[in-house]
Amino acid sequence: MNKWDEKAKNYSRYSSCNNTFEANVLKTIKNLGIDFANKNIIDIGCGTGVYTLHVARFAKKVIGIDYSINMLEILNEDSKKLGI
């Protein structure tokens, strides 16, 4: 098991209510005029999908890539719960 697989147990997960840091990142993206609507996106180092799943609400298609299989399993679990 690699260190990121171990960290996955306590790593941040997607939430519709963002913490302050996540909210600021998403606000900055919006303020820069970046529009994900109808775009194909690849999220390299997606972790548990904290941002991946927010982007997926607007994008045509999102692919998440991560070194940690445990992080990807959490992303997959949360995406299924959201119907994404």
Secondary structure in CASP SS format (residue, H / E / C, confidence):
PFRMAT SS
TARGET T0000
AUTHOR 0000-0000-0000
METHOD secondary structure of the structure
MODEL  1
M C 1.00
N C 1.00
K H 1.00
W H 1.00
D H 1.00
E H 1.00
K H 1.00
A H 1.00
K H 1.00
N H 1.00
Y C 1.00
S C 1.00
R C 1.00
Y C 1.00
S C 1.00
S C 1.00
C C 1.00
N C 1.00
N C 1.00
T H 1.00
F H 1.00
E H 1.00
A H 1.00
N H 1.00
V H 1.00
L H 1.00
K H 1.00
T H 1.00
I H 1.00
K H 1.00
N H 1.00
L C 1.00
G C 1.00
I C 1.00
D C 1.00
F C 1.00
A C 1.00
N C 1.00
K C 1.00
N E 1.00
I E 1.00
I E 1.00
D E 1.00
I E 1.00
G C 1.00
C C 1.00
G C 1.00
T C 1.00
G C 1.00
V C 1.00
Y C 1.00
T H 1.00
L H 1.00
H H 1.00
V H 1.00
A H 1.00
R C 1.00
F C 1.00
A C 1.00
K C 1.00
K E 1.00
V E 1.00
I E 1.00
G E 1.00
I E 1.00
D C 1.00
Y C 1.00
S C 1.00
I H 1.00
N H 1.00
M H 1.00
L H 1.00
E H 1.00
I H 1.00
L H 1.00
N H 1.00
E H 1.00
D H 1.00
S H 1.00
K H 1.00
K H 1.00
L H 1.00
G C 1.00
I C 1.00
END
